[in-house]
């Protein structure tokens, strides 16, 4: 879950995260990530306040 504006977290290694996380869910409280890209890395994306997109389920 991302809830900070710190730029350190703006560009994580998504493929590495996908391989390390047991629960493949990313909660983006700042809506800084591209939902389609995150989903293409094998993770489920939910942006707080964004409409749920079936492609990211």
N, C-alpha and C positions, 0 to 999 in steps of 0.2 A: 504494500500500500504506500503510495507516494502522497505526502501532504505538505511537502516543503517546496520552496522556490529555489533552493540551492542548485546552482548549475552543475555541481558535481554529479547529480543524478539524472541529468537531461539525456545522456547518451550511454546507457548501460550496454553491456555485451549481452544482447537478447538471446543469442543461441546458447551461450554459457548458462544464463539464468534458466532457460528452458530445460537444460540437462541437469541442473542442480536442484531445482524446486520439486518437492513432492506434490504440492497443490499448484497447479499451473494457472493460477488466477492473479492477474495484475489489477489492482484498484488504483485508478489515477484520480486523485482528488484535485489535481491542478489542471488536468486535461492538456498535458503537454506532449503526450505520445500519440503517434499515428495508429489508430485502432487496427487498420488493415495490415500494417507492417508487423505489429506486435502479434497479431493472430497468425501471420505467415511464419512466425518463429515458433509456433506450436503452443502459444500461451492464450488463455482466455483473457480478454480485455474488457474492463468496465470503467468508463469515465463517469465520475460523479456529475449528475446533471445532464449527461448526454443520453440520447435515445439509444436503446439497445439495438445493435445491428446483428441480425441473424448470422452474418458472415463471420462474426467474432465469437460465436458460441462454442 
